[in-house]
Amino acid sequence: MSERRLVVETDGGSRGNPGPAGYGALVRDPSTGAVLAERAGYLGIVSNNVAEYTGLIEGLRAAVEIDPEARIDVRADSRLVVEQMSGRWQVKHEEMRRLAAEARAVCPPGRVTYTWVPRAANTAADALANEAMDTRQTIARDLVAAAPGSAARSGTPTGQVRVVPAAEVPSRAQRPSGAPARFDDEAPVTVVLVRHGETPLTVSHAYSGSSVPGPGLTSVGRAEVTAAAEVLARVGRDLWADLAVPTELLASPMVRTQETARILAERLGLSAATDARFAECDFGRWDGLTRAEIEARDGALLRTWHEDPTVRAPGGESVSDVYVRVRAALDDLVRTRRGATVVVACHTVVVRAAVGMTLGAVPLGSMQVRVPPGSVSIVRRWPNDTELVVSGYPVL
């Protein structure tokens, strides 16, 4: 029996570079030209190169699902992907190196060849990428076609094409064991909350809010965030594999979270945007003071602030105030980033609010959540539902 050959056509695009991005890939039978599978997906805010590589990976996966022993000819209009995967160009960017390694892990490189084609010859994959960007959805269409006079491998009668129902399409997004039950295929936004690493005020146990920009991270804090970045690089791959790979990064405007975001951005190959709604609680005149120092000045008020979420710190915010702005930020992500995984570099009270509202806790109840420096918490939000994946995941 002769060795089977498959053609993978792949493309990716970013409207802004980085900007809203998507990928498209399809698998063809080269002997008939028939399309056997289509894959596309919205990636959130990423670069064009990340989208191109993601299309390659998903196209290779689709081809291997059809026939794990087939030889594959990849055709792409990205000179970068073709030359780097062919070994003629160096892969200098760390995120591109990771993606290239992921592509090689899908199928042994000896069974894959790469051919550059002009954009005009890659319209089918380009259309899929644009469909994903327009709809912000993940697309998986499996079609099994047989050459005349032969039987399809899937058992489909000769000459017929079967569109595989969504429930039968293999997907990394299938609900893992232990996940809450769902009865629809709606995509959530996944929000990965990373508390900043240690600062000098973390060491002194002082209240460190948002009324002043500083302080920055200590060397220990930078190490904590570096470890968190390694965890995030595994999300959607070998760690919480049902989640989408992180494609967008937000940060509060404070110095410590901006430093945290820069470390995460370097590891993930993303650029960070600032969203002030994820800033720490404003502790007003308590900012920078230890609990003992605050008790000496405002002992009764401090206790009331901790026991009544509507009470504001002098010149600052209440826990309920933080709850309101964090909920608004998460609601916006549900409206605009469904299907994507968004990383947020933020703070203790912000993480507590996000985890608490995910579990349906009142604001005061959310204050019972422990959030270590550099820790990772993951929540998922649908328009009418929520899920807590992990809270306070330690990185050191």
C-alpha positions as a printed Julia matrix, in Angstrom:
396×3 Matrix{Float64}:
   0.0    0.0    0.0
   1.46   3.38  -1.04
   2.1    6.01   1.59
  -0.74   8.51   1.94
  -0.08  12.19   1.29
  -2.01  15.14   2.63
  -1.79  18.86   1.94
  -2.2   21.41   4.73
  -3.02  24.97   3.68
  -2.59  27.41   6.52
  -2.81  31.13   7.22
  -3.1   33.57  10.09
  -3.82  37.23  10.42
  -3.81  40.07  12.92
  -5.78  43.27  12.43
  -3.28  45.66  13.94
  -0.22  43.43  14.53
  -0.66  42.94  17.37
  -4.42  43.18  17.23
  -7.52  40.98  17.03
  -6.18  37.84  15.36
  -7.25  34.49  14.0
  -5.92  31.49  12.16
  -7.26  29.24   9.45
  -6.12  25.85   8.17
  -7.5   23.1    6.01
  -6.43  19.62   4.96
  -6.78  18.49   1.32
  -6.46  15.2   -0.46
  -3.9   16.15  -3.18
  -5.17  13.48  -5.58
  -8.73  14.85  -5.7
  -8.46  18.36  -4.27
 -11.19  17.5   -1.78
 -11.14  19.3    1.57
 -11.0   16.77   4.41
 -10.94  19.1    7.43
 -11.12  22.8    8.3
  -9.84  24.47  11.44
 -10.03  28.13  12.46
 -10.07  30.08  15.67
 -10.03  33.54  17.2
  -6.89  34.24  19.25
  -7.61  37.57  20.89
  -4.89  40.23  20.67
  -1.71  38.68  19.27
   0.82  39.28  16.53
   0.5   38.14  12.95
   3.4   35.69  13.44
   1.71  34.01  16.42
  -1.46  33.63  14.35
   0.49  32.16  11.41
   2.23  29.61  13.62
  -1.0   28.69  15.4
  -2.63  27.97  12.04
   0.27  25.69  11.17
  -0.03  23.78  14.45
  -3.78  23.3   14.16
  -3.49  22.28  10.5
  -0.88  19.67  11.33
  -3.04  18.36  14.16
  -6.01  18.02  11.83
  -3.89  16.12   9.3
  -2.52  13.76  11.94
  -6.07  13.06  13.15
  -6.95  11.96   9.61
  -3.87   9.77   9.17
  -1.0    9.76  11.68
   1.28   8.03   9.17
   0.7   10.34   6.22
   3.33  12.56   4.64
   2.27  16.2    4.81
   2.97  19.09   2.47
   2.37  22.39   4.24
   1.57  25.34   1.99
   1.62  28.8    3.55
   2.02  32.4    2.41
   4.13  33.25   5.47
   7.75  33.31   4.37
   8.78  33.42   8.02
   6.97  30.18   8.93
   8.12  28.33   5.81
  11.79  29.35   6.09
  12.01  28.84   9.86
  10.27  25.45   9.82
  12.42  24.36   6.86
  15.53  25.2    8.91
  16.84  27.88   6.57
  16.15  30.81   8.9
  16.99  31.06  12.58
  14.14  31.35  15.08
  15.28  34.19  17.3
  12.11  35.19  19.18
  11.46  33.03  22.24
   7.72  32.7   21.6
   8.35  31.72  17.97
  10.85  29.09  19.16
   8.21  27.64  21.45
   5.58  27.59  18.71
   8.0   26.05  16.21
   8.86  23.33  18.73
   5.15  22.71  19.3
   4.62  22.3   15.55
   7.51  19.83  15.29
   6.08  17.84  18.18
   2.79  17.28  16.32
   4.39  15.32  13.49
   8.0   14.14  12.97
   9.76  16.79  10.83
  10.93  14.11   8.39
   7.33  13.58   7.27
   6.59  17.26   6.63
   7.68  19.54   3.8
   7.06  23.29   3.59
   6.2   25.25   0.48
   5.73  28.99   0.22
   2.77  30.08  -1.91
   1.63  33.61  -2.83
  -1.35  35.01  -0.93
  -3.52  34.71  -4.03
  -3.0   30.94  -3.95
  -3.94  30.67  -0.28
  -7.43  32.14  -0.31
  -9.21  29.19   1.35
  -7.08  29.32   4.5
  -7.22  33.13   4.49
 -11.03  33.01   4.35
 -11.11  30.69   7.35
  -8.83  33.0    9.36
 -11.06  35.96   8.54
 -14.18  33.99   9.44
 -12.67  33.3   12.86
 -11.75  36.95  13.36
 -15.19  38.13  12.24
 -17.17  35.69  14.41
 -14.62  35.37  17.27
 -15.4   31.66  17.36
 -13.49  28.39  17.09
 -14.33  26.44  13.95
 -13.82  22.7   13.5
 -15.31  21.08  10.43
 -14.33  17.51   9.61
 -15.28  16.18   6.2
 -14.31  12.68   5.09
 -14.09  12.15   1.34
 -13.11   9.05  -0.6
 -11.49   8.82  -4.0
 -13.64   7.12  -6.67
 -13.6    3.36  -6.35
 -12.18   3.3   -2.82
 -13.65   3.14   0.68
 -13.22   6.01   3.09
 -11.16   5.18   6.15
 -13.98   6.32   8.43
 -16.45   3.85   6.99
 -18.35   6.53   5.06
 -19.75   5.09   1.8
 -17.62   5.68  -1.3
 -17.93   9.16  -2.81
 -19.94  10.66   0.04
 -18.84  13.5    2.29
 -19.83  13.4    5.95
 -19.92  16.55   8.03
 -18.97  15.47  11.52
 -21.32  16.77  14.25
 -19.65  19.12  16.72
 -20.05  16.56  19.5
 -17.84  14.15  17.55
 -15.07  16.59  16.65
 -11.99  15.96  18.81
 -11.32  19.13  20.77
  -8.97  20.25  23.51
 -11.91  22.28  24.78
 -13.83  19.18  25.87
 -14.78  19.36  29.54
 -12.16  17.6   31.67
 -12.92  15.26  34.54
 -14.01  17.19  37.62
 -15.23  20.27  35.74
 -18.76  21.52  36.44
 -21.38  20.17  34.03
 -22.53  22.31  31.11
 -25.28  21.65  28.6
 -24.27  23.95  25.75
 -21.24  24.71  23.58
 -20.95  28.4   24.45
 -17.38  29.59  24.82
 -16.36  31.5   27.97
 -13.61  34.01  28.47
 -10.85  32.53  30.61
  -9.15  35.04  32.9
  -5.78  34.17  34.43
  -5.15  36.46  37.4
  -1.51  36.81  38.47
  -0.8   38.63  41.69
   2.37  40.71  41.43
   5.49  39.39  43.14
   6.99  40.5   46.42
   7.66  44.21  47.05
   9.31  45.93  50.03
   5.83  46.61  51.45
   4.94  42.93  51.08
   7.91  42.14  53.32
   6.9   44.72  55.93
   3.22  43.62  55.78
   2.15  47.17  55.03
  -1.08  48.08  53.25
  -0.04  48.71  49.65
  -2.86  50.14  47.58
  -3.33  52.28  44.49
  -3.07  55.8   45.91
   0.64  55.89  45.0
   2.31  54.22  41.98
   5.07  52.35  43.84
   6.76  50.32  45.07
   8.42  48.03  42.56
   9.31  44.35  42.83
  12.17  42.96  44.89
  14.55  40.36  43.45
  12.41  37.7   45.13
   9.33  39.24  43.54
  10.88  39.1   40.09
  11.75  35.44  40.63
   8.16  34.73  41.69
   6.78  36.34  38.55
   9.32  34.53  36.36
   8.08  31.26  37.84
   4.48  32.33  37.23
   5.35  33.06  33.61
   6.56  29.48  33.18
   3.22  28.25  34.51
   1.33  30.48  32.1
   3.4   29.22  29.16
   1.95  25.75  29.86
  -1.7   26.85  30.07
  -3.7   25.31  27.23
  -0.91  22.86  26.51
   0.14  20.38  29.2
  -1.43  22.33  32.09
  -5.21  22.87  32.07
  -5.11  21.65  28.46
  -8.82  22.33  27.87
  -8.21  26.08  28.13
  -7.2   28.32  25.24
  -3.56  29.4   25.14
  -3.14  32.92  26.61
  -3.31  35.51  23.84
  -3.86  38.81  25.65
  -2.22  40.51  28.62
  -3.64  43.28  30.8
  -2.14  44.96  33.83
  -3.11  47.4   36.53
  -1.28  50.76  36.31
   0.82  50.28  39.46
   4.62  49.97  39.21
   4.66  46.45  40.63
   2.05  45.14  38.18
   3.63  46.9   35.2
   6.93  45.17  36.09
   5.03  41.9   36.49
   3.43  42.36  33.07
   6.79  43.0   31.39
   8.16  39.7   32.7
   5.03  37.83  31.63
   5.01  39.54  28.22
   8.59  38.51  27.48
   7.86  34.85  28.22
   4.5   34.7   26.45
   5.39  36.78  23.42
   2.58  39.26  24.15
   2.3   43.0   24.62
   0.6   44.39  27.71
  -2.25  46.9   27.88
  -3.2   48.8   31.03
  -6.66  48.64  32.62
  -7.08  50.77  35.74
 -10.12  48.77  36.82
  -7.72  46.02  37.92
  -5.8   48.39  40.26
  -5.49  47.46  43.91
  -7.94  48.84  46.45
  -7.16  52.47  47.27
  -6.3   52.46  50.97
  -6.16  56.26  51.16
  -4.19  57.54  54.15
  -3.46  53.97  55.24
  -1.28  53.32  52.22
   2.24  52.29  53.19
   1.35  51.77  56.86
   1.46  48.48  58.76
  -1.6   47.18  60.55
  -0.14  48.22  63.92
   0.44  51.76  62.62
  -3.11  51.99  61.28
  -4.6   50.63  64.5
  -2.76  53.32  66.44
  -4.52  55.96  64.33
  -7.8   54.41  63.21
  -8.23  51.21  65.17
 -12.04  51.14  65.2
 -12.33  52.21  61.57
  -9.85  49.59  60.38
 -11.84  46.81  61.99
 -15.08  48.21  60.55
 -13.49  48.38  57.08
 -12.63  44.69  57.31
 -16.09  43.73  58.61
 -18.32  45.95  56.46
 -17.56  45.88  52.7
 -19.36  49.21  52.14
 -17.11  51.19  54.5
 -14.36  53.16  52.75
 -10.81  53.62  53.95
 -10.2   57.3   54.8
  -9.61  58.97  51.45
  -9.85  55.6   49.7
 -12.15  52.76  48.69
 -14.3   50.04  50.19
 -14.19  46.37  49.23
 -17.53  46.86  47.48
 -16.0   49.64  45.37
 -13.35  47.23  44.13
 -16.0   44.57  43.52
 -17.97  46.94  41.27
 -15.07  47.94  39.02
 -13.64  44.41  38.78
 -17.07  43.06  37.83
 -17.38  45.72  35.14
 -13.97  44.78  33.72
 -14.8   41.06  33.69
 -18.21  41.72  32.12
 -16.46  43.62  29.32
 -14.17  40.65  28.72
 -17.21  38.35  28.48
 -18.65  40.62  25.81
 -15.46  41.03  23.77
 -13.09  38.12  24.45
 -15.18  34.95  24.6
 -13.16  31.94  23.53
  -9.89  33.64  24.51
  -7.62  33.39  27.54
  -6.68  36.78  29.01
  -3.9   37.2   31.57
  -4.25  40.0   34.13
  -1.36  41.22  36.3
  -3.11  42.53  39.39
  -3.41  42.56  43.19
  -4.72  40.76  46.25
  -8.11  42.45  46.65
  -8.72  42.27  42.88
  -8.05  38.52  42.82
 -10.25  38.06  45.88
 -13.07  39.97  44.19
 -12.79  37.94  40.95
 -12.66  34.6   42.77
 -15.41  35.6   45.2
 -17.88  36.69  42.53
 -17.07  33.56  40.53
 -18.22  31.5   43.52
 -21.23  33.74  44.16
 -19.77  35.06  47.4
 -20.75  38.44  48.83
 -17.91  41.0   48.86
 -17.07  40.37  52.51
 -16.81  36.63  51.87
 -14.31  37.2   49.07
 -11.88  38.67  51.6
 -11.34  35.17  53.01
  -9.43  34.05  49.89
  -5.65  33.64  50.34
  -3.59  35.13  47.49
   0.21  34.62  47.8
   2.64  36.87  45.89
   3.18  35.67  42.33
   0.3   33.19  42.56
  -1.99  32.23  39.69
  -5.79  32.09  39.88
  -8.02  31.17  36.92
 -11.69  31.97  36.49
 -13.95  31.37  33.49
 -17.0   33.48  32.72
 -19.98  32.95  30.42
 -22.8   35.49  30.07
 -24.83  33.6   32.71
 -22.37  31.27  34.39
 -18.93  31.07  36.0
 -16.29  28.51  36.88
 -13.3   28.61  39.24
 -10.45  26.57  37.76
  -7.81  27.26  40.41
  -7.2   29.82  43.14
  -3.85  30.9   44.56
  -1.82  28.35  42.58
   1.7   28.64  44.06
   4.66  29.13  41.74
   7.59  28.83  44.18
